[in-house]
Amino acid sequence: MLPPFGLKKDKGYRGLVSTTAIGASSFEFMPERALSRSVEDYLKAIFGLSEGGESASTSDIAEALDVQPASVTGMIKRLATAGLLQHLPYRGVRLTDEGERAALKVLRRHRIVETYLCDRLDYSWDDVHAEAERLEHAASDELVDRMAAALGSPSHDPHGAPIPTRAGTIETANLTTLADGAPGDRVRIRAVRDEDAEELRSMAADGLVPGVALQIESGQKTEGIVSVIVGGDPLAVKDHLAQRIYVVPDKA
């Protein structure tokens, strides 16, 4: 989550996948040139799509941002000229160190704003994503740092996504979706995708929130359904929803 927290369907969340420092201390967030909202959106999307060092394709970026491929092509040229990404012909694009640094700053603002809205202003977790999408471009770094301090420097947002540190590090973990689990697996929810408010309300109603342990029921799988046990009770989770729930093995 997705990434940004992973915007590409069925790709997992970038930044959810051993704690890793990108450029370590040299990646400390520092004053940089001002970027437009559009540029920040592109950088965040490309970061989310570039899981595991993969390149992001023009079509994937267009789908993630709901824009025309021609618009993406034009922006890619601008960002490459600005030194924010590398365009690899026929292979897609990758962010440069400067581009990743900028993308992480946007992600940090977004996830701290979400956390602050939930924790201090009583927003529900299904309401904060859209609000944070707007505020992430307006909040100053100083404001975000003060919000983080007031919250006790949280490590994850309400949906389980890791919050980049001010030093430019972000936790990663090897996650799978609930839909990819095998019968009998015991797992714990680590994060959920946050773009769809209705889906988040459905997850909350069923108790499918980060930190919850569950077991995938043994036996033959029903097409389109993942049968699980949550808190001792059986629950049928639709496959499309299970694909948006990220889990780790439950070692408890």
C-alpha positions as CSV (number, residue, x, y, z in Angstrom):
1,M,0.0,0.0,0.0
2,L,0.6,1.8,-2.6
3,P,2.0,1.6,-2.6
4,P,1.3,4.9,-3.2
5,F,1.4,2.3,-1.7
6,G,1.4,0.5,-4.9
7,L,-0.9,1.9,-7.6
8,K,-0.7,-1.0,-10.1
9,K,-3.2,-3.7,-9.7
10,D,-1.9,-6.9,-8.2
11,K,1.6,-5.6,-7.9
12,G,1.7,-5.2,-4.1
13,Y,2.7,-2.1,-2.2
14,R,6.0,-0.4,-2.9
15,G,7.4,0.4,0.5
16,L,5.6,-2.6,2.1
17,V,7.8,-5.1,0.7
18,S,13.9,-5.4,6.0
19,T,14.1,-1.8,6.7
20,T,16.0,-0.2,3.8
21,A,17.7,3.2,3.6
22,I,17.7,4.6,0.1
23,G,21.0,6.4,0.0
24,A,21.1,6.1,3.8
25,S,21.9,9.4,5.6
26,S,22.8,11.1,2.4
27,F,19.1,10.9,1.6
28,E,18.1,13.2,4.4
29,F,15.2,15.3,3.3
30,M,16.6,18.7,2.4
31,P,15.2,21.9,0.9
32,E,14.7,21.4,-2.8
33,R,13.2,23.1,-5.8
34,A,9.5,23.4,-5.6
35,L,7.5,20.9,-7.6
36,S,4.1,21.2,-9.1
37,R,1.2,19.1,-7.9
38,S,1.2,17.3,-11.2
39,V,4.9,16.5,-11.0
40,E,4.5,15.2,-7.4
41,D,1.6,13.0,-8.4
42,Y,3.7,11.5,-11.2
43,L,6.7,10.8,-9.0
44,K,4.5,9.2,-6.3
45,A,2.8,7.0,-8.9
46,I,6.1,5.9,-10.5
47,F,7.6,5.1,-7.1
48,G,4.6,2.9,-6.4
49,L,4.8,1.2,-9.7
50,S,8.5,0.5,-9.5
51,E,8.4,-2.3,-7.0
52,G,11.6,-4.3,-6.7
53,G,13.6,-2.0,-9.0
54,E,11.2,-2.7,-12.0
55,S,10.6,0.0,-14.5
56,A,7.2,1.6,-14.8
57,S,5.5,1.6,-18.2
58,T,3.7,4.5,-19.8
59,S,0.4,2.5,-19.8
60,D,0.8,1.6,-16.2
61,I,1.4,5.3,-15.2
62,A,-1.6,6.4,-17.4
63,E,-3.8,3.9,-15.7
64,A,-2.6,4.8,-12.2
65,L,-3.2,8.5,-12.7
66,D,-6.3,8.2,-15.0
67,V,-4.7,10.2,-17.8
68,Q,-4.0,9.7,-21.5
69,P,-0.8,7.9,-22.5
70,A,0.1,10.9,-24.6
71,S,0.1,13.1,-21.5
72,V,2.3,10.6,-19.8
73,T,4.8,10.7,-22.7
74,G,5.1,14.5,-22.5
75,M,5.5,14.5,-18.7
76,I,8.2,11.7,-18.9
77,K,10.2,13.9,-21.2
78,R,9.9,16.9,-18.8
79,L,10.9,14.8,-15.7
80,A,13.8,13.2,-17.6
81,T,15.1,16.6,-18.6
82,A,14.7,17.8,-15.0
83,G,16.8,14.8,-13.8
84,L,14.0,13.2,-11.8
85,L,13.7,10.0,-13.8
86,Q,15.5,7.9,-16.4
87,H,13.6,6.8,-19.5
88,L,14.7,3.4,-20.8
89,P,13.4,3.0,-24.4
90,Y,11.0,0.1,-24.6
91,R,11.5,-0.7,-21.0
92,G,9.8,2.1,-19.1
93,V,11.0,4.6,-16.6
94,R,12.8,4.6,-13.2
95,L,13.2,7.4,-10.8
96,T,16.7,8.9,-10.2
97,D,17.9,9.4,-6.6
98,E,16.5,12.9,-6.7
99,G,13.2,11.6,-8.0
100,E,12.9,9.0,-5.3
101,R,13.8,11.5,-2.6
102,A,11.0,13.8,-3.9
103,A,8.5,10.9,-4.1
104,L,9.3,9.8,-0.5
105,K,8.7,13.3,0.7
106,V,5.2,13.3,-0.9
107,L,4.5,9.8,0.6
108,R,5.6,11.0,4.0
109,R,3.3,14.0,3.9
110,H,0.4,11.9,2.7
111,R,0.7,9.2,5.3
112,I,1.4,11.6,8.2
113,V,-1.7,13.7,7.2
114,E,-3.8,10.5,7.1
115,T,-2.6,9.5,10.5
116,Y,-3.2,12.9,12.0
117,L,-6.7,13.2,10.6
118,C,-7.6,9.8,12.1
119,D,-5.8,10.1,15.4
120,R,-6.5,13.8,16.3
121,L,-9.5,14.9,14.2
122,D,-11.5,11.7,14.4
123,Y,-11.7,11.0,10.7
124,S,-12.6,7.4,9.8
125,W,-10.0,5.5,7.9
126,D,-12.2,5.4,4.8
127,D,-12.3,9.3,4.6
128,V,-8.7,10.2,5.0
129,H,-7.2,9.2,1.6
130,A,-9.0,11.7,-0.5
131,E,-8.4,14.5,2.0
132,A,-4.7,13.6,2.2
133,E,-4.4,13.6,-1.6
134,R,-5.3,17.3,-1.5
135,L,-3.3,18.3,1.6
136,E,-0.1,16.4,0.6
137,H,0.6,19.2,-1.9
138,A,-0.1,22.1,0.5
139,A,1.4,21.0,3.8
140,S,5.0,22.3,4.4
141,D,7.7,20.1,5.6
142,E,7.8,22.0,8.9
143,L,4.0,21.4,9.4
144,V,4.4,17.7,8.6
145,D,7.3,17.3,11.0
146,R,5.3,19.0,13.8
147,M,2.3,16.7,13.1
148,A,4.6,13.7,13.2
149,A,6.1,14.9,16.5
150,A,2.6,15.5,18.0
151,L,1.7,11.9,17.0
152,G,4.9,10.4,18.5
153,S,6.6,9.8,15.2
154,P,4.3,7.0,13.9
155,S,5.8,4.3,11.8
156,H,2.6,3.3,9.8
157,D,-0.5,5.1,8.6
158,P,-4.1,4.0,9.4
159,H,-4.1,1.5,6.5
160,G,-0.8,-0.2,7.6
161,A,1.5,1.5,5.1
162,P,4.9,2.4,6.3
163,I,5.6,6.1,6.8
164,P,9.0,7.3,5.3
165,T,11.2,8.8,7.9
166,R,12.6,12.3,7.6
167,A,16.0,10.7,6.8
168,G,14.5,9.1,3.7
169,T,14.2,5.5,4.9
170,I,11.2,3.4,4.5
171,E,10.3,0.0,5.9
172,T,9.9,-2.8,3.4
173,A,8.5,-6.3,3.9
174,N,7.7,-9.3,1.7
175,L,4.0,-9.3,1.6
176,T,1.4,-11.4,-0.2
177,T,-2.2,-10.8,-0.7
178,L,-4.9,-12.7,1.1
179,A,-6.1,-14.0,-2.2
180,D,-2.7,-15.7,-2.8
181,G,-2.9,-17.6,0.5
182,A,-3.2,-21.4,0.6
183,P,-5.8,-23.3,2.6
184,G,-4.7,-23.7,6.2
185,D,-2.3,-20.7,6.1
186,R,-2.3,-18.6,9.3
187,V,-1.6,-15.0,8.4
188,R,-1.8,-11.5,9.9
189,I,-3.0,-8.5,8.1
190,R,-0.2,-6.0,7.5
191,A,-1.8,-3.4,5.3
192,V,-4.7,-2.7,3.0
193,R,-5.1,-0.6,-0.1
194,D,-6.7,2.7,0.7
195,E,-8.1,4.1,-2.5
196,D,-11.7,2.8,-2.3
197,A,-13.7,4.2,0.6
198,E,-16.5,1.7,0.2
199,E,-14.1,-1.2,0.3
200,L,-12.5,0.1,3.4
201,R,-15.8,0.4,5.1
202,S,-16.6,-3.2,4.2
203,M,-13.2,-4.4,5.5
204,A,-13.8,-2.5,8.8
205,A,-17.2,-4.0,9.2
206,D,-15.8,-7.5,8.8
207,G,-12.9,-6.8,11.2
208,L,-10.3,-7.0,8.4
209,V,-7.9,-4.4,9.6
210,P,-4.1,-4.2,10.1
211,G,-2.9,-6.4,13.0
212,V,-5.8,-8.9,12.8
213,A,-4.8,-12.6,12.6
214,L,-6.8,-15.0,10.6
215,Q,-6.7,-18.5,9.1
216,I,-7.6,-19.5,5.6
217,E,-10.0,-22.4,5.8
218,S,-8.8,-25.8,4.7
219,G,-10.7,-27.6,2.0
220,Q,-11.5,-26.8,-1.6
221,K,-11.6,-23.1,-2.6
222,T,-14.8,-21.6,-3.8
223,E,-14.3,-19.7,-7.0
224,G,-14.3,-15.9,-6.3
225,I,-14.3,-16.4,-2.5
226,V,-11.6,-16.8,0.1
227,S,-13.0,-18.5,3.2
228,V,-11.2,-17.4,6.4
229,I,-11.6,-17.7,10.2
230,V,-11.4,-14.4,12.0
231,G,-11.7,-14.3,15.8
232,G,-13.1,-17.8,15.7
233,D,-15.9,-16.9,13.2
234,P,-16.0,-18.0,9.6
235,L,-16.0,-15.2,7.0
236,A,-16.3,-15.3,3.2
237,V,-14.1,-12.7,1.6
238,K,-14.7,-11.8,-2.0
239,D,-11.6,-12.4,-4.1
240,H,-11.4,-8.8,-5.4
241,L,-11.3,-7.6,-1.8
242,A,-8.8,-10.3,-0.8
243,Q,-6.5,-9.0,-3.5
244,R,-6.4,-5.7,-1.7
245,I,-5.5,-7.1,1.7
246,Y,-1.8,-7.6,2.3
247,V,-0.6,-10.3,4.8
248,V,2.4,-11.8,6.4
249,P,2.7,-15.3,8.0
250,D,1.4,-15.3,11.6
251,K,4.2,-16.5,13.9
252,A,2.2,-16.1,17.1
